[in-house]
Amino acid sequence: MADKILAFTEKLKANPTNRFHRYNLAQAYFEQNDFLHAQKLFTECLEIAEDWMMAALSLAKCHLALEHIDEAKSILIKTIDLARKQGHDDPLEEAESLLENCSST
């Protein structure tokens, strides 16, 4: 996994405006349970494109993993709105389920 992080870090350094390298690096950190690094990068993705639904969903998952429930709820609500507007059924269901689980805790 460290190789994946290194590879995407190098790609991002070579092309810092490529938002997909940033997203893929964030995903690699998330997969390694480094939620703080992933959170920072997913936040940057949303600063680049505020309607990036998958970045929003992933950021919410980081907040959940870090037990930042209020932040997660807020981002999940945004994710649900984006998923509806963009017609993404599976992420919509996932975000709704995650939000419901937040509310029951």
QUIFENGI-V76771 format. One record per pair of residues at least 6 apart in sequence whose ideal C-beta (glycine too) atoms are under 7 Angstrom apart, sorted by sequence separation. I is the first residue (numbers start at 1). J is the second residue. D is the distance in Angstrom with one decimal. If there is no record, write none. Layout:
BEGIN
i=(I/I)
j=(J/J)
d=(D/D)
END
This chain:
BEGIN
i=(12/15/46/45/29/30/63/64/83/84/12/29/46/63/83/11/12/45/46/26/29/60/63/80/83/8/12/42/46/26/60/80/8/9/25/26/42/43/59/60/79/80/8/42/22/26/56/60/76/80/5/8/39/42/22/23/56/57/76/77/5/22/39/56/76/4/5/38/39/19/53/56/73/76/1/5/35/39/30/19/53/73/1/19/35/53/72/1/27/35/51/23/26/30/53/69/57/64/53/69/54/57/53/57/60)
j=(18/21/52/52/37/38/71/72/91/92/21/38/55/72/92/21/22/55/56/38/41/72/75/92/95/21/25/55/59/41/75/95/24/25/41/42/58/59/75/76/95/96/25/59/41/45/75/79/95/99/25/28/59/62/44/45/78/79/98/99/28/45/62/79/99/28/29/62/63/45/79/82/99/102/28/32/62/66/58/48/82/102/31/49/65/83/102/32/58/66/82/55/58/62/86/102/91/98/88/105/91/94/91/95/98)
d=(6.9/6.2/6.0/5.6/4.1/4.0/4.4/4.6/4.9/6.2/4.3/4.0/5.2/3.8/3.7/4.4/5.8/3.8/6.1/4.8/6.7/4.9/6.4/6.3/6.1/5.8/5.7/5.2/6.5/3.5/4.1/4.9/4.9/6.1/5.7/4.8/5.0/6.2/5.4/4.8/4.3/6.0/3.8/3.9/5.6/6.6/5.7/5.9/5.1/6.9/6.7/5.6/6.4/6.2/5.9/5.2/5.5/4.8/5.6/6.9/4.7/5.6/4.0/4.3/4.3/4.5/6.5/5.1/7.0/6.1/6.1/6.1/6.3/6.9/6.7/6.9/4.7/7.0/6.5/5.0/4.0/5.1/6.4/6.4/4.5/5.5/5.9/5.0/7.0/5.2/5.9/6.1/6.7/6.6/5.7/5.6/5.5/6.7/5.9/6.8/6.7/6.8/6.2/5.8/6.6)
END
